[in-house]
Structures are given as C-alpha cells and as structure tokens.
Amino acid sequence: SIMTMVLCISLFLAFLLASWFQRVITTPIDSLLGTMQQVTDQQIFTLRAQPWASDELGSLIDGFNHMLTQIERRDSELGMYRNHLEEMVDLRTAELTQRSTELAEARDQAMAANKAKSTFLANMSHELRTPLNGILGYTQILGRDKSLTVQQKEGINIIQRSGEYLLT
C-alpha cells in the first residue's frame, strides 16, 4: 500500500512537472511557430509573437519580433523607393514626350522652310533665265555686227560673259 501510494504521488508529481514543462516550453514554441506560419503564408509582417518570459525562449521570440520589425521597415522603404522611381519615370517620360513633340515641330518647320526656299529658288531661277536668255541672244547678234568699234565689241563681250556667269 505504501508502494502504491508512493507510485501515485510520483505519477502525480510527474504529471504536474510535465504540465509545467508544457506551459513553460512547448506553449511559447507553439505560439512562435503559429506566428511564423501566419507570416509565411499571408506575408503580413506586422504580426508579432507574444513574449512569454525573459529566458532563452523569450530572447528567441524577441529576436523573431525584431526581425519582423526590420523586414517591415525595409518593405516600407522599398515601397517609398518604388514610388519615387515611378514618379521619376513618369517625369522623364513626360519630358521625353515634350521634347519629341518639340523636335517634331522643329522638323516640320525646317521642312516647310526648305520647301519655301526650293520654291523661291526655282521661281527666281526662272525669272532670271528668261531675261538673261534675251540679253545673251541680243549680245550674240550685236557681236556679229561688223560696224562696231573695238570698244563697243569689248563692251558686248563683257555683257555676254556677265550674262553667262549669271545664267550659270
């Protein structure tokens, strides 16, 4: 009977000790594992594990929570950098669009000016050639006249050379 009683008391003490170990060791580890699984599955870095004590398990939980805080801060910084980069890309795209429009307008103006120049030169060439051909024709006729003095022939030759030069 004493042996049975010692055995019962030993079993009861073992049960109390196992319950205490479960509460002190297993419950905090299960809580940490649950939080870690939620963070992993849902990508929510604002979750924190509940600290249970200030022993080694408490230090482990504090380290895990500190790691989550750093990840959350870095995600926030990355988000700010991403937004800043998107703003810079939008700004540069707008600038390039503006420059492209300005360059297209400048190209169109240059092409219009070139066309106007070509038209002007064609018209001026026609306007100059017609009277010059008449002048050159008359200088050839005058140059065949035998009654001209040497000075008159030199004058006609000068007129003819100048006219041909202008015609060229």
Secondary structure, DSSP 4 states (H G I P E B T S, - for coil): -HHHHHHHHHHHHHHHHHHHHIIIIIHHHHHHHHHHHHHHHH--TT--PPP--SSHHHHHHHHHHHHHHHHHHHHHHHHHHHHHHHHHHHHHHHHHHHHHHHHHHHHHHHHHHHHHHHHHHHHHHHHHHHHHHHHHHHHHHHHT-TT--HHHHHHHHHHHHHHHHHH-
